[in-house]
């Protein structure tokens, strides 16, 4: 078969229960359409500043969207792996119990070891 896998199901389940951060607040804003000229920004520098703000806002929003989607998917994978590990452990345990407990039981002393033999 090959390989050895040692997964910690509790850690998998704990990770999946952390939850996905809610996005909101200033991250949901649209970049402004005009420069705040009272703060000393000249009108000639305003269009590039607005364009840069829009681009960086959209990129940040896209990154955070992808990050939350990835965390959601990874949480689902962690829960499924935990379930698979638990199922595998249960099946392996039942398989070993059958081997350890043969039908009909075992004699306390092997017949060939009794005085006079069998």
C-alpha positions in Angstrom: 0.0 0.0 0.0 2.5 2.6 1.1 2.8 5.7 3.1 1.6 6.7 6.6 -0.9 9.4 7.2 -1.4 10.8 10.7 -4.2 13.3 10.7 -5.4 15.1 13.8 -9.2 15.1 13.4 -9.7 17.5 16.3 -7.5 20.1 14.7 -9.3 19.6 11.4 -12.7 20.1 13.1 -11.4 23.1 15.1 -10.1 24.8 12.0 -13.4 24.3 10.2 -15.3 25.8 13.1 -13.2 29.0 13.1 -15.6 30.6 10.6 -15.1 32.9 7.7 -14.4 36.6 8.5 -17.3 38.9 7.6 -16.4 41.5 5.1 -17.8 44.9 5.5 -17.1 48.4 6.8 -14.8 50.5 4.7 -14.1 47.5 2.4 -17.5 47.8 0.8 -17.1 51.4 -0.3 -16.7 52.5 -3.8 -13.7 54.6 -4.6 -14.6 58.3 -4.6 -15.3 60.0 -7.9 -13.7 63.3 -6.9 -10.6 64.4 -5.1 -10.9 66.2 -1.7 -9.5 69.5 -3.0 -9.7 71.1 0.5 -6.8 68.8 1.5 -4.4 70.4 -0.9 -4.6 68.0 -3.9 -4.3 69.9 -7.1 -7.0 69.2 -9.7 -4.3 68.2 -12.3 -3.3 65.3 -10.0 -6.8 64.3 -9.2 -7.7 61.9 -12.1 -4.6 59.6 -11.6 -5.3 59.6 -7.8 -8.9 58.6 -8.4 -7.9 55.9 -10.9 -5.3 54.5 -8.4 -7.8 54.5 -5.6 -10.4 52.7 -7.7 -7.9 50.1 -8.9 -6.5 49.4 -5.4 -9.9 49.2 -3.9 -11.2 46.8 -6.5 -8.0 44.6 -6.2 -8.3 44.5 -2.5 -12.0 43.6 -2.7 -11.2 40.9 -5.3 -8.4 39.5 -3.1 -10.6 39.4 0.0 -13.4 37.7 -2.0 -11.0 35.0 -3.2 -9.5 34.6 0.3 -12.9 34.0 1.9 -14.0 31.6 -0.9 -10.7 29.7 -0.4 -11.2 29.5 3.4 -14.8 28.3 2.9 -13.6 25.5 0.6 -10.7 24.6 2.8 -13.0 24.4 5.8 -15.2 22.0 3.9 -12.2 19.8 3.0 -11.0 19.8 6.6 -14.4 18.6 7.8 -14.7 15.9 5.1 -11.1 14.7 5.9 -12.0 14.5 9.6 -15.1 12.4 8.8 -13.0 10.1 6.5 -10.4 9.6 9.2 -13.0 8.7 11.8 -14.8 6.3 9.4 -11.5 4.7 8.5 -10.6 4.3 12.2 -13.9 2.7 13.0 -13.7 0.3 10.0 -10.1 -0.7 11.0 -11.1 -1.2 14.6 -14.0 -3.4 13.7 -11.8 -5.4 11.3 -9.2 -6.0 14.1 -11.9 -6.9 16.6 -13.1 -9.7 14.3 -9.6 -11.0 14.0 -9.0 -10.9 17.7 -12.3 -12.6 18.5 -12.6 -15.7 16.4 -16.0 -17.5 16.4 -16.3 -20.2 19.0 -13.7 -18.7 21.3 -10.3 -20.1 22.3 -9.5 -22.7 24.9 -7.9 -21.6 28.1 -5.2 -24.2 27.6 -4.2 -25.7 24.3 -5.3 -29.4 24.2 -1.8 -30.5 23.2 -0.5 -29.0 26.5 -2.8 -30.9 28.7 -1.5 -33.9 30.6 -1.8 -37.0 28.3 -2.2 -34.8 25.3 -5.5 -34.1 23.5 
